[in-house]
Each structure stands twice: as structure tokens, then as C-alpha cells.
């Protein structure tokens, strides 16, 4: 019930911000659209803890400005690197430790690395992300751990991944 209420509120806020029309007929269509969408996703079983962990939504308000700042700084670094004839690119691969405890946390960490210009997460294996970096500065930034710490903080409220246990392996032959 709480997930349906939160989803309805979020969809309503997004609809209002995107439309910004308050004529009765438009508001009526908006209310119908939000309620119908919430009904459909509830019937499909999409409103579960795996689909959208609401526990991180409030923390996103702190994470997103930090991410925007990091992207802006990386854009300036990449522009200097590309436009300056003195600075040489030194592309290389690095392995970055990903201590996040959930799959969602590891994916968010890899996506955060990829969204910042000059670095791309290529692969995630266990607790290691393979990253292609355009320069030493960009590589050292990913290795420093600031991004990892904020992603770990972001996911700290998310319930840990549950690996299903196969009981058939416990039965002796």
C-alpha cells in the first residue's frame, strides 16, 4: 500500500512539473493517467522492493547534485585534454575495487564511472570493475574511492540481494 501511495505521489509530481497546465480537463486527464498507471504497474507486480528501492530516493537528493558537479568537472578535464596540444592522452585500463554489497550498488557505481567523461566501465566481475580511462588524472580519480564511498552510502538503506537457495542440491542421491 505504501509503495502504491509513494508511486502515485511521485507520478503526480512529475506530471505536474512536466505539464504545468491547470485547466480542469487537463488536470482530470492527469489524475486519470496517474491512477491508471499506478493500477497497471501494481497489477503487473512491478511495485516490489527489487523494482524500485524507495529507500534511496531521499538520498538521491544529495547524490544527484554531487554527480552533476563531478560530471561538470570531468567535462572540463576532458575538454582541456582534447583541446590542449601540450596535454597528451594516455588511455589505459584499470581495475577498481567495488565494495558495494548489492547488485544495484555495483551497477550504480559502474554507471557513475561511465557517465563522467573520460572514463568508461567495461566489465564488472565479482567486486572489481574494469575501467578504461583517458588519462592518468581520470584513472586516479576513479581509484581514489570518493565515488565508491558515496555509492556505498547511497545503497546502505537498500535491502541486501537475496540469492535463492536451491534445496534440490541438499537432497542426497
NUKETI-583091 format. One record per atom (N, C-alpha, C): residue number from 1; residue in three letters; atom name; x, y, z. Coordinates in nm, 3 decimals, m for minus. Example, Ala and Ser with C-alpha at 12.3 -4.5 7.8 and 13.67 -1.06 7.14 Angstrom:
! NUKETI-583091
(pt 1 ALA N (1.319 m0.569 0.780))
(pt 1 ALA CA (1.230 m0.450 0.780))
(pt 1 ALA C (1.320 m0.330 0.780))
(pt 2 SER N (1.285 m0.225 0.708))
(pt 2 SER CA (1.367 m0.106 0.714))
(pt 2 SER C (1.290 0.003 0.787))
//
This chain:
! NUKETI-583091
(pt 1 UNK N (0.082 m0.120 0.000))
(pt 1 UNK CA (0.000 0.000 0.000))
(pt 1 UNK C (0.087 0.127 0.000))
(pt 2 UNK N (0.194 0.125 0.082))
(pt 2 UNK CA (0.283 0.241 0.090))
(pt 2 UNK C (0.352 0.265 m0.044))
(pt 3 UNK N (0.396 0.158 m0.110))
(pt 3 UNK CA (0.462 0.174 m0.241))
(pt 3 UNK C (0.366 0.234 m0.344))
(pt 4 UNK N (0.238 0.192 m0.340))
(pt 4 UNK CA (0.140 0.250 m0.433))
(pt 4 UNK C (0.120 0.398 m0.405))
(pt 5 UNK N (0.113 0.436 m0.279))
(pt 5 UNK CA (0.094 0.577 m0.244))
(pt 5 UNK C (0.216 0.660 m0.286))
(pt 6 UNK N (0.335 0.608 m0.260))
(pt 6 UNK CA (0.457 0.680 m0.300))
(pt 6 UNK C (0.465 0.692 m0.451))
(pt 7 UNK N (0.435 0.584 m0.521))
(pt 7 UNK CA (0.437 0.587 m0.668))
(pt 7 UNK C (0.337 0.689 m0.722))
(pt 8 UNK N (0.217 0.691 m0.664))
(pt 8 UNK CA (0.116 0.787 m0.707))
(pt 8 UNK C (0.163 0.931 m0.684))
(pt 9 UNK N (0.222 0.957 m0.569))
(pt 9 UNK CA (0.273 1.092 m0.540))
(pt 9 UNK C (0.386 1.132 m0.635))
(pt 10 UNK N (0.478 1.041 m0.659))
(pt 10 UNK CA (0.591 1.071 m0.750))
(pt 10 UNK C (0.539 1.096 m0.891))
(pt 11 UNK N (0.451 1.010 m0.940))
(pt 11 UNK CA (0.395 1.029 m1.075))
(pt 11 UNK C (0.317 1.159 m1.085))
(pt 12 UNK N (0.243 1.192 m0.980))
(pt 12 UNK CA (0.167 1.318 m0.980))
(pt 12 UNK C (0.260 1.438 m0.985))
(pt 13 UNK N (0.366 1.435 m0.905))
(pt 13 UNK CA (0.462 1.546 m0.906))
(pt 13 UNK C (0.530 1.559 m1.042))
(pt 14 UNK N (0.569 1.449 m1.100))
(pt 14 UNK CA (0.632 1.453 m1.232))
(pt 14 UNK C (0.534 1.506 m1.336))
(pt 15 UNK N (0.410 1.459 m1.330))
(pt 15 UNK CA (0.310 1.506 m1.427))
(pt 15 UNK C (0.288 1.657 m1.415))
(pt 16 UNK N (0.277 1.706 m1.292))
(pt 16 UNK CA (0.256 1.850 m1.272))
(pt 16 UNK C (0.376 1.930 m1.323))
(pt 17 UNK N (0.497 1.884 m1.289))
(pt 17 UNK CA (0.617 1.957 m1.332))
(pt 17 UNK C (0.633 1.957 m1.484))
(pt 18 UNK N (0.597 1.847 m1.548))
(pt 18 UNK CA (0.613 1.840 m1.693))
(pt 18 UNK C (0.501 1.912 m1.768))
(pt 19 UNK N (0.381 1.908 m1.717))
(pt 19 UNK CA (0.271 1.970 m1.792))
(pt 19 UNK C (0.254 2.117 m1.756))
(pt 20 UNK N (0.250 2.147 m1.629))
(pt 20 UNK CA (0.229 2.281 m1.576))
(pt 20 UNK C (0.105 2.348 m1.634))
(pt 21 UNK N (0.003 2.266 m1.658))
(pt 21 UNK CA (m0.128 2.316 m1.702))
(pt 21 UNK C (m0.229 2.280 m1.594))
(pt 22 UNK N (m0.316 2.376 m1.561))
(pt 22 UNK CA (m0.409 2.355 m1.451))
(pt 22 UNK C (m0.555 2.373 m1.492))
(pt 23 UNK N (m0.583 2.360 m1.622))
(pt 23 UNK CA (m0.721 2.363 m1.667))
(pt 23 UNK C (m0.790 2.236 m1.618))
(pt 24 UNK N (m0.917 2.245 m1.582))
(pt 24 UNK CA (m0.987 2.128 m1.523))
(pt 24 UNK C (m0.978 2.002 m1.608))
(pt 25 UNK N (m0.995 2.014 m1.738))
(pt 25 UNK CA (m0.992 1.894 m1.822))
(pt 25 UNK C (m0.853 1.831 m1.825))
(pt 26 UNK N (m0.750 1.914 m1.829))
(pt 26 UNK CA (m0.612 1.863 m1.831))
(pt 26 UNK C (m0.577 1.799 m1.697))
(pt 27 UNK N (m0.616 1.863 m1.588))
(pt 27 UNK CA (m0.592 1.806 m1.455))
(pt 27 UNK C (m0.667 1.673 m1.441))
(pt 28 UNK N (m0.789 1.668 m1.492))
(pt 28 UNK CA (m0.867 1.543 m1.489))
(pt 28 UNK C (m0.796 1.430 m1.564))
(pt 29 UNK N (m0.746 1.461 m1.683))
(pt 29 UNK CA (m0.670 1.361 m1.759))
(pt 29 UNK C (m0.544 1.320 m1.683))
(pt 30 UNK N (m0.481 1.414 m1.617))
(pt 30 UNK CA (m0.361 1.384 m1.539))
(pt 30 UNK C (m0.390 1.290 m1.424))
(pt 31 UNK N (m0.497 1.319 m1.351))
(pt 31 UNK CA (m0.536 1.234 m1.239))
(pt 31 UNK C (m0.568 1.094 m1.288))
(pt 32 UNK N (m0.645 1.086 m1.397))
(pt 32 UNK CA (m0.678 0.956 m1.454))
(pt 32 UNK C (m0.552 0.881 m1.496))
(pt 33 UNK N (m0.461 0.950 m1.564))
(pt 33 UNK CA (m0.338 0.887 m1.612))
(pt 33 UNK C (m0.254 0.832 m1.497))
(pt 34 UNK N (m0.237 0.911 m1.393))
(pt 34 UNK CA (m0.156 0.869 m1.278))
(pt 34 UNK C (m0.221 0.749 m1.209))
(pt 35 UNK N (m0.351 0.755 m1.184))
(pt 35 UNK CA (m0.418 0.645 m1.116))
(pt 35 UNK C (m0.420 0.518 m1.201))
(pt 36 UNK N (m0.442 0.534 m1.330))
(pt 36 UNK CA (m0.443 0.418 m1.420))
(pt 36 UNK C (m0.304 0.355 m1.429))
(pt 37 UNK N (m0.202 0.438 m1.438))
(pt 37 UNK CA (m0.065 0.386 m1.444))
(pt 37 UNK C (m0.029 0.313 m1.316))
(pt 38 UNK N (m0.063 0.370 m1.201))
(pt 38 UNK CA (m0.037 0.304 m1.073))
(pt 38 UNK C (m0.111 0.172 m1.064))
(pt 39 UNK N (m0.236 0.169 m1.110))
(pt 39 UNK CA (m0.314 0.046 m1.111))
(pt 39 UNK C (m0.248 m0.061 m1.197))
(pt 40 UNK N (m0.205 m0.023 m1.317))
(pt 40 UNK CA (m0.144 m0.120 m1.411))
(pt 40 UNK C (m0.013 m0.176 m1.354))
(pt 41 UNK N (0.077 m0.089 m1.304))
(pt 41 UNK CA (0.205 m0.139 m1.253))
(pt 41 UNK C (0.184 m0.223 m1.127))
(pt 42 UNK N (0.082 m0.192 m1.050))
(pt 42 UNK CA (0.052 m0.275 m0.934))
(pt 42 UNK C (0.003 m0.412 m0.978))
(pt 43 UNK N (m0.085 m0.416 m1.078))
(pt 43 UNK CA (m0.136 m0.544 m1.130))
(pt 43 UNK C (m0.027 m0.627 m1.195))
(pt 44 UNK N (0.070 m0.562 m1.256))
(pt 44 UNK CA (0.181 m0.634 m1.319))
(pt 44 UNK C (0.284 m0.682 m1.216))
(pt 45 UNK N (0.272 m0.637 m1.093))
(pt 45 UNK CA (0.365 m0.679 m0.988))
(pt 45 UNK C (0.500 m0.608 m0.995))
(pt 46 UNK N (0.503 m0.490 m1.054))
(pt 46 UNK CA (0.627 m0.415 m1.068))
(pt 46 UNK C (0.661 m0.337 m0.942))
(pt 47 UNK N (0.564 m0.310 m0.859))
(pt 47 UNK CA (0.587 m0.231 m0.739))
(pt 47 UNK C (0.638 m0.318 m0.624))
(pt 48 UNK N (0.755 m0.375 m0.642))
(pt 48 UNK CA (0.814 m0.452 m0.533))
(pt 48 UNK C (0.947 m0.389 m0.493))
(pt 49 UNK N (1.012 m0.443 m0.392))
(pt 49 UNK CA (1.135 m0.383 m0.340))
(pt 49 UNK C (1.251 m0.394 m0.438))
(pt 50 UNK N (1.246 m0.489 m0.531))
(pt 50 UNK CA (1.354 m0.501 m0.628))
(pt 50 UNK C (1.339 m0.401 m0.742))
(pt 51 UNK N (1.216 m0.374 m0.782))
(pt 51 UNK CA (1.192 m0.286 m0.896))
(pt 51 UNK C (1.237 m0.144 m0.872))
(pt 52 UNK N (1.203 m0.088 m0.759))
(pt 52 UNK CA (1.242 0.049 m0.724))
(pt 52 UNK C (1.260 0.056 m0.574))
(pt 53 UNK N (1.383 0.047 m0.528))
(pt 53 UNK CA (1.403 0.058 m0.383))
(pt 53 UNK C (1.385 0.202 m0.337))
(pt 54 UNK N (1.269 0.232 m0.281))
(pt 54 UNK CA (1.237 0.368 m0.238))
(pt 54 UNK C (1.327 0.417 m0.125))
(pt 55 UNK N (1.399 0.324 m0.064))
(pt 55 UNK CA (1.485 0.362 0.047))
(pt 55 UNK C (1.594 0.460 0.005))
(pt 56 UNK N (1.631 0.461 m0.123))
(pt 56 UNK CA (1.738 0.551 m0.168))
(pt 56 UNK C (1.687 0.682 m0.225))
(pt 57 UNK N (1.557 0.698 m0.242))
(pt 57 UNK CA (1.504 0.819 m0.307))
(pt 57 UNK C (1.543 0.948 m0.238))
(pt 58 UNK N (1.535 0.952 m0.105))
(pt 58 UNK CA (1.570 1.074 m0.032))
(pt 58 UNK C (1.720 1.101 m0.044))
(pt 59 UNK N (1.799 0.995 m0.040))
(pt 59 UNK CA (1.944 1.011 m0.053))
(pt 59 UNK C (1.984 1.057 m0.193))
(pt 60 UNK N (1.900 1.029 m0.292))
(pt 60 UNK CA (1.928 1.076 m0.428))
(pt 60 UNK C (1.931 1.229 m0.435))
(pt 61 UNK N (1.857 1.295 m0.347))
(pt 61 UNK CA (1.856 1.441 m0.345))
(pt 61 UNK C (1.994 1.497 m0.310))
(pt 62 UNK N (2.072 1.422 m0.236))
(pt 62 UNK CA (2.209 1.464 m0.206))
(pt 62 UNK C (2.307 1.413 m0.312))
(pt 63 UNK N (2.281 1.294 m0.365))
(pt 63 UNK CA (2.370 1.233 m0.462))
(pt 63 UNK C (2.369 1.304 m0.597))
(pt 64 UNK N (2.251 1.340 m0.645))
(pt 64 UNK CA (2.240 1.398 m0.779))
(pt 64 UNK C (2.317 1.530 m0.796))
(pt 65 UNK N (2.311 1.625 m0.702))
(pt 65 UNK CA (2.395 1.745 m0.718))
(pt 65 UNK C (2.545 1.712 m0.718))
(pt 66 UNK N (2.584 1.617 m0.635))
(pt 66 UNK CA (2.724 1.574 m0.634))
(pt 66 UNK C (2.763 1.516 m0.769))
(pt 67 UNK N (2.675 1.433 m0.827))
(pt 67 UNK CA (2.702 1.372 m0.957))
(pt 67 UNK C (2.710 1.477 m1.067))
(pt 68 UNK N (2.619 1.574 m1.066))
(pt 68 UNK CA (2.622 1.682 m1.166))
(pt 68 UNK C (2.754 1.757 m1.157))
(pt 69 UNK N (2.800 1.787 m1.035))
(pt 69 UNK CA (2.928 1.856 m1.016))
(pt 69 UNK C (3.043 1.772 m1.072))
(pt 70 UNK N (3.044 1.643 m1.041))
(pt 70 UNK CA (3.151 1.556 m1.090))
(pt 70 UNK C (3.152 1.548 m1.242))
(pt 71 UNK N (3.035 1.544 m1.303))
(pt 71 UNK CA (3.028 1.541 m1.449))
(pt 71 UNK C (3.080 1.671 m1.509))
(pt 72 UNK N (3.044 1.784 m1.448))
(pt 72 UNK CA (3.094 1.914 m1.496))
(pt 72 UNK C (3.246 1.922 m1.485))
(pt 73 UNK N (3.301 1.881 m1.373))
(pt 73 UNK CA (3.447 1.884 m1.354))
(pt 73 UNK C (3.515 1.791 m1.456))
(pt 74 UNK N (3.459 1.672 m1.477))
(pt 74 UNK CA (3.517 1.578 m1.573))
(pt 74 UNK C (3.506 1.632 m1.716))
(pt 75 UNK N (3.398 1.705 m1.747))
(pt 75 UNK CA (3.385 1.767 m1.879))
(pt 75 UNK C (3.496 1.869 m1.903))
(pt 76 UNK N (3.524 1.950 m1.803))
(pt 76 UNK CA (3.631 2.049 m1.815))
(pt 76 UNK C (3.765 1.979 m1.833))
(pt 77 UNK N (3.790 1.874 m1.754))
(pt 77 UNK CA (3.915 1.799 m1.768))
(pt 77 UNK C (3.929 1.739 m1.908))
(pt 78 UNK N (3.822 1.678 m1.956))
(pt 78 UNK CA (3.826 1.616 m2.088))
(pt 78 UNK C (3.845 1.721 m2.198))
(pt 79 UNK N (3.778 1.835 m2.185))
(pt 79 UNK CA (3.794 1.942 m2.284))
(pt 79 UNK C (3.937 1.994 m2.286))
(pt 80 UNK N (3.998 2.015 m2.168))
(pt 80 UNK CA (4.137 2.059 m2.162))
(pt 80 UNK C (4.229 1.956 m2.226))
(pt 81 UNK N (4.203 1.831 m2.198))
(pt 81 UNK CA (4.285 1.724 m2.252))
(pt 81 UNK C (4.278 1.718 m2.404))
(pt 82 UNK N (4.160 1.735 m2.455))
(pt 82 UNK CA (4.141 1.726 m2.600))
(pt 82 UNK C (4.188 1.851 m2.673))
(pt 83 UNK N (4.162 1.968 m2.616))
(pt 83 UNK CA (4.192 2.093 m2.684))
(pt 83 UNK C (4.336 2.141 m2.667))
(pt 84 UNK N (4.404 2.100 m2.564))
(pt 84 UNK CA (4.540 2.146 m2.539))
(pt 84 UNK C (4.641 2.057 m2.611))
(pt 85 UNK N (4.728 2.120 m2.693))
(pt 85 UNK CA (4.827 2.038 m2.764))
(pt 85 UNK C (4.937 1.985 m2.670))
(pt 86 UNK N (4.955 2.047 m2.552))
(pt 86 UNK CA (5.060 2.005 m2.460))
(pt 86 UNK C (5.020 1.881 m2.380))
(pt 87 UNK N (4.893 1.870 m2.349))
(pt 87 UNK CA (4.849 1.756 m2.271))
(pt 87 UNK C (4.830 1.635 m2.361))
(pt 88 UNK N (4.889 1.529 m2.325))
(pt 88 UNK CA (4.879 1.405 m2.403))
(pt 88 UNK C (4.782 1.310 m2.336))
(pt 89 UNK N (4.703 1.246 m2.416))
(pt 89 UNK CA (4.617 1.142 m2.361))
(pt 89 UNK C (4.702 1.018 m2.336))
(pt 90 UNK N (4.669 0.948 m2.234))
(pt 90 UNK CA (4.737 0.823 m2.201))
(pt 90 UNK C (4.630 0.721 m2.162))
(pt 91 UNK N (4.557 0.671 m2.261))
(pt 91 UNK CA (4.448 0.578 m2.230))
(pt 91 UNK C (4.503 0.446 m2.173))
(pt 92 UNK N (4.438 0.396 m2.074))
(pt 92 UNK CA (4.475 0.267 m2.018))
(pt 92 UNK C (4.359 0.208 m1.939))
(pt 93 UNK N (4.374 0.082 m1.907))
(pt 93 UNK CA (4.272 0.010 m1.831))
(pt 93 UNK C (4.316 m0.001 m1.686))
(pt 94 UNK N (4.222 0.018 m1.597))
(pt 94 UNK CA (4.248 0.000 m1.454))
(pt 94 UNK C (4.139 m0.088 m1.395))
(pt 95 UNK N (4.172 m0.151 m1.287))
(pt 95 UNK CA (4.075 m0.229 m1.212))
(pt 95 UNK C (4.041 m0.151 m1.085))
(pt 96 UNK N (3.913 m0.130 m1.064))
(pt 96 UNK CA (3.865 m0.053 m0.949))
(pt 96 UNK C (3.787 m0.146 m0.858))
(pt 97 UNK N (3.822 m0.146 m0.731))
(pt 97 UNK CA (3.751 m0.229 m0.633))
(pt 97 UNK C (3.610 m0.173 m0.612))
(pt 98 UNK N (3.510 m0.261 m0.617))
(pt 98 UNK CA (3.370 m0.222 m0.596))
(pt 98 UNK C (3.318 m0.292 m0.471))
(pt 99 UNK N (3.329 m0.226 m0.354))
(pt 99 UNK CA (3.289 m0.291 m0.229))
(pt 99 UNK C (3.139 m0.287 m0.200))
(pt 100 UNK N (3.060 m0.239 m0.293))
(pt 100 UNK CA (2.915 m0.229 m0.269))
(pt 100 UNK C (2.860 m0.369 m0.242))
(pt 101 UNK N (2.760 m0.377 m0.156))
(pt 101 UNK CA (2.710 m0.508 m0.113))
(pt 101 UNK C (2.593 m0.559 m0.196))
(pt 102 UNK N (2.534 m0.473 m0.279))
(pt 102 UNK CA (2.421 m0.516 m0.361))
(pt 102 UNK C (2.454 m0.503 m0.509))
(pt 103 UNK N (2.381 m0.575 m0.590))
(pt 103 UNK CA (2.398 m0.564 m0.736))
(pt 103 UNK C (2.364 m0.423 m0.782))
(pt 104 UNK N (2.259 m0.367 m0.723))
(pt 104 UNK CA (2.218 m0.231 m0.757))
(pt 104 UNK C (2.332 m0.132 m0.729))
(pt 105 UNK N (2.398 m0.146 m0.616))
(pt 105 UNK CA (2.509 m0.058 m0.581))
(pt 105 UNK C (2.624 m0.069 m0.679))
(pt 106 UNK N (2.658 m0.192 m0.719))
(pt 106 UNK CA (2.767 m0.212 m0.815))
(pt 106 UNK C (2.733 m0.154 m0.952))
(pt 107 UNK N (2.609 m0.172 m0.994))
(pt 107 UNK CA (2.566 m0.115 m1.122))
(pt 107 UNK C (2.565 0.037 m1.117))
(pt 108 UNK N (2.519 0.093 m1.005))
(pt 108 UNK CA (2.521 0.240 m0.991))
(pt 108 UNK C (2.663 0.293 m0.993))
(pt 109 UNK N (2.755 0.221 m0.929))
(pt 109 UNK CA (2.895 0.262 m0.927))
(pt 109 UNK C (2.952 0.259 m1.069))
(pt 110 UNK N (2.928 0.151 m1.142))
(pt 110 UNK CA (2.978 0.140 m1.280))
(pt 110 UNK C (2.915 0.248 m1.370))
(pt 111 UNK N (2.786 0.274 m1.353))
(pt 111 UNK CA (2.720 0.376 m1.434))
(pt 111 UNK C (2.770 0.516 m1.401))
(pt 112 UNK N (2.800 0.540 m1.273))
(pt 112 UNK CA (2.855 0.670 m1.234))
(pt 112 UNK C (2.992 0.691 m1.296))
(pt 113 UNK N (3.072 0.586 m1.300))
(pt 113 UNK CA (3.203 0.594 m1.366))
(pt 113 UNK C (3.184 0.623 m1.515))
(pt 114 UNK N (3.090 0.556 m1.577))
(pt 114 UNK CA (3.068 0.571 m1.721))
(pt 114 UNK C (3.012 0.708 m1.758))
(pt 115 UNK N (2.925 0.764 m1.673))
(pt 115 UNK CA (2.861 0.891 m1.708))
(pt 115 UNK C (2.958 1.008 m1.702))
(pt 116 UNK N (3.066 0.994 m1.626))
(pt 116 UNK CA (3.165 1.103 m1.621))
(pt 116 UNK C (3.256 1.092 m1.742))
(pt 117 UNK N (3.271 1.199 m1.819))
(pt 117 UNK CA (3.352 1.195 m1.940))
(pt 117 UNK C (3.497 1.154 m1.912))
(pt 118 UNK N (3.552 1.075 m2.002))
(pt 118 UNK CA (3.691 1.032 m1.990))
(pt 118 UNK C (3.709 0.895 m1.930))
(pt 119 UNK N (3.601 0.837 m1.876))
(pt 119 UNK CA (3.610 0.702 m1.819))
(pt 119 UNK C (3.488 0.621 m1.861))
(pt 120 UNK N (3.512 0.492 m1.881))
(pt 120 UNK CA (3.403 0.401 m1.917))
(pt 120 UNK C (3.423 0.271 m1.841))
(pt 121 UNK N (3.320 0.227 m1.772))
(pt 121 UNK CA (3.322 0.097 m1.706))
(pt 121 UNK C (3.295 m0.009 m1.812))
(pt 122 UNK N (3.388 m0.101 m1.828))
(pt 122 UNK CA (3.377 m0.202 m1.933))
(pt 122 UNK C (3.319 m0.334 m1.885))
(pt 123 UNK N (3.350 m0.370 m1.760))
(pt 123 UNK CA (3.309 m0.501 m1.712))
(pt 123 UNK C (3.302 m0.500 m1.559))
(pt 124 UNK N (3.210 m0.579 m1.506))
(pt 124 UNK CA (3.202 m0.599 m1.361))
(pt 124 UNK C (3.215 m0.748 m1.336))
(pt 125 UNK N (3.315 m0.786 m1.260))
(pt 125 UNK CA (3.333 m0.925 m1.220))
(pt 125 UNK C (3.352 m0.928 m1.070))
(pt 126 UNK N (3.262 m0.994 m1.001))
(pt 126 UNK CA (3.266 m1.003 m0.854))
(pt 126 UNK C (3.272 m0.863 m0.795))
(pt 127 UNK N (3.383 m0.826 m0.733))
(pt 127 UNK CA (3.396 m0.695 m0.670))
(pt 127 UNK C (3.495 m0.605 m0.742))
(pt 128 UNK N (3.513 m0.627 m0.872))
(pt 128 UNK CA (3.610 m0.549 m0.950))
(pt 128 UNK C (3.543 m0.496 m1.076))
(pt 129 UNK N (3.564 m0.366 m1.103))
(pt 129 UNK CA (3.513 m0.305 m1.225))
(pt 129 UNK C (3.633 m0.272 m1.312))
(pt 130 UNK N (3.630 m0.317 m1.437))
(pt 130 UNK CA (3.735 m0.284 m1.533))
(pt 130 UNK C (3.697 m0.151 m1.599))
(pt 131 UNK N (3.787 m0.052 m1.588))
(pt 131 UNK CA (3.757 0.084 m1.633))
(pt 131 UNK C (3.861 0.127 m1.736))
(pt 132 UNK N (3.814 0.184 m1.847))
(pt 132 UNK CA (3.902 0.248 m1.945))
(pt 132 UNK C (3.906 0.397 m1.911))
(pt 133 UNK N (4.027 0.448 m1.888))
(pt 133 UNK CA (4.044 0.589 m1.855))
(pt 133 UNK C (4.126 0.657 m1.963))
(pt 134 UNK N (4.092 0.782 m1.993))
(pt 134 UNK CA (4.158 0.858 m2.099))
(pt 134 UNK C (4.293 0.913 m2.057))
(pt 135 UNK N (4.311 0.936 m1.926))
(pt 135 UNK CA (4.437 0.992 m1.878))
(pt 135 UNK C (4.467 0.940 m1.737))
(pt 136 UNK N (4.588 0.970 m1.689))
(pt 136 UNK CA (4.627 0.930 m1.553))
(pt 136 UNK C (4.540 0.999 m1.449))
(pt 137 UNK N (4.509 1.128 m1.470))
(pt 137 UNK CA (4.426 1.202 m1.374))
(pt 137 UNK C (4.288 1.139 m1.360))
(pt 138 UNK N (4.230 1.103 m1.472))
(pt 138 UNK CA (4.097 1.043 m1.469))
(pt 138 UNK C (4.101 0.905 m1.405))
(pt 139 UNK N (4.208 0.832 m1.430))
(pt 139 UNK CA (4.223 0.699 m1.370))
(pt 139 UNK C (4.241 0.711 m1.219))
(pt 140 UNK N (4.321 0.806 m1.174))
(pt 140 UNK CA (4.344 0.820 m1.030))
(pt 140 UNK C (4.218 0.866 m0.957))
(pt 141 UNK N (4.134 0.943 m1.026))
(pt 141 UNK CA (4.010 0.989 m0.964))
(pt 141 UNK C (3.919 0.869 m0.935))
(pt 142 UNK N (3.910 0.775 m1.030))
(pt 142 UNK CA (3.828 0.656 m1.008))
(pt 142 UNK C (3.889 0.565 m0.902))
(pt 143 UNK N (4.019 0.562 m0.893))
(pt 143 UNK CA (4.086 0.476 m0.796))
(pt 143 UNK C (4.083 0.534 m0.655))
(pt 144 UNK N (4.059 0.665 m0.643))
(pt 144 UNK CA (4.066 0.731 m0.512))
(pt 144 UNK C (3.958 0.684 m0.416))
(pt 145 UNK N (3.842 0.647 m0.465))
(pt 145 UNK CA (3.738 0.590 m0.380))
(pt 145 UNK C (3.627 0.683 m0.337))
(pt 146 UNK N (3.629 0.811 m0.376))
(pt 146 UNK CA (3.522 0.902 m0.336))
(pt 146 UNK C (3.388 0.858 m0.395))
(pt 147 UNK N (3.389 0.818 m0.521))
(pt 147 UNK CA (3.266 0.772 m0.586))
(pt 147 UNK C (3.216 0.645 m0.517))
(pt 148 UNK N (3.306 0.555 m0.487))
(pt 148 UNK CA (3.269 0.431 m0.421))
(pt 148 UNK C (3.204 0.457 m0.285))
(pt 149 UNK N (3.259 0.553 m0.211))
(pt 149 UNK CA (3.205 0.584 m0.078))
(pt 149 UNK C (3.064 0.640 m0.087))
(pt 150 UNK N (3.039 0.730 m0.181))
(pt 150 UNK CA (2.906 0.790 m0.189))
(pt 150 UNK C (2.803 0.689 m0.241))
(pt 151 UNK N (2.846 0.598 m0.330))
(pt 151 UNK CA (2.754 0.494 m0.377))
(pt 151 UNK C (2.724 0.397 m0.262))
(pt 152 UNK N (2.824 0.362 m0.184))
(pt 152 UNK CA (2.801 0.274 m0.068))
(pt 152 UNK C (2.706 0.340 0.031))
(pt 153 UNK N (2.723 0.471 0.053))
(pt 153 UNK CA (2.631 0.544 0.141))
(pt 153 UNK C (2.489 0.543 0.084))
(pt 154 UNK N (2.481 0.561 m0.048))
(pt 154 UNK CA (2.351 0.566 m0.115))
(pt 154 UNK C (2.277 0.433 m0.101))
(pt 155 UNK N (2.348 0.324 m0.114))
(pt 155 UNK CA (2.285 0.192 m0.110))
(pt 155 UNK C (2.273 0.135 0.031))
(pt 156 UNK N (2.322 0.204 0.132))
(pt 156 UNK CA (2.324 0.148 0.266))
(pt 156 UNK C (2.185 0.118 0.322))
(pt 157 UNK N (2.081 0.183 0.272))
(pt 157 UNK CA (1.944 0.158 0.318))
(pt 157 UNK C (1.874 0.048 0.238))
(pt 158 UNK N (1.935 0.007 0.126))
(pt 158 UNK CA (1.873 m0.093 0.039))
(pt 158 UNK C (1.892 m0.230 0.101))
(pt 159 UNK N (1.787 m0.311 0.097))
(pt 159 UNK CA (1.794 m0.447 0.148))
(pt 159 UNK C (1.890 m0.526 0.060))
(pt 160 UNK N (1.974 m0.608 0.124))
(pt 160 UNK CA (2.074 m0.684 0.050))
(pt 160 UNK C (2.009 m0.780 m0.048))
(pt 161 UNK N (2.084 m0.808 m0.157))
(pt 161 UNK CA (2.038 m0.905 m0.256))
(pt 161 UNK C (2.019 m1.040 m0.187))
(pt 162 UNK N (1.915 m1.108 m0.224))
(pt 162 UNK CA (1.891 m1.241 m0.171))
(pt 162 UNK C (1.913 m1.340 m0.283))
(pt 163 UNK N (2.009 m1.430 m0.262))
(pt 163 UNK CA (2.036 m1.533 m0.362))
(pt 163 UNK C (1.948 m1.652 m0.328))
(pt 164 UNK N (1.865 m1.695 m0.425))
(pt 164 UNK CA (1.775 m1.807 m0.395))
(pt 164 UNK C (1.854 m1.933 m0.364))
(pt 165 UNK N (1.808 m2.008 m0.266))
(pt 165 UNK CA (1.874 m2.130 m0.225))
(pt 165 UNK C (1.808 m2.246 m0.296))
(pt 166 UNK N (1.888 m2.330 m0.363))
(pt 166 UNK CA (1.837 m2.446 m0.435))
(pt 166 UNK C (1.835 m2.565 m0.341))
(pt 167 UNK N (1.717 m2.603 m0.293))
(pt 167 UNK CA (1.705 m2.713 m0.198))
(pt 167 UNK C (1.735 m2.847 m0.261))
(pt 168 UNK N (1.725 m2.858 m0.393))
(pt 168 UNK CA (1.746 m2.988 m0.458))
(pt 168 UNK C (1.891 m3.036 m0.443))
(pt 169 UNK N (1.985 m2.945 m0.421))
(pt 169 UNK CA (2.124 m2.984 m0.403))
(pt 169 UNK C (2.149 m3.044 m0.265))
(pt 170 UNK N (2.059 m3.018 m0.170))
(pt 170 UNK CA (2.075 m3.068 m0.035))
(pt 170 UNK C (2.023 m3.211 m0.020))
(pt 171 UNK N (1.948 m3.259 m0.118))
(pt 171 UNK CA (1.888 m3.391 m0.109))
(pt 171 UNK C (1.992 m3.494 m0.154))
(pt 172 UNK N (2.024 m3.591 m0.067))
(pt 172 UNK CA (2.123 m3.691 m0.108))
(pt 172 UNK C (2.068 m3.781 m0.217))
(pt 173 UNK N (2.156 m3.822 m0.306))
(pt 173 UNK CA (2.114 m3.906 m0.419))
(pt 173 UNK C (2.099 m4.050 m0.381))
//
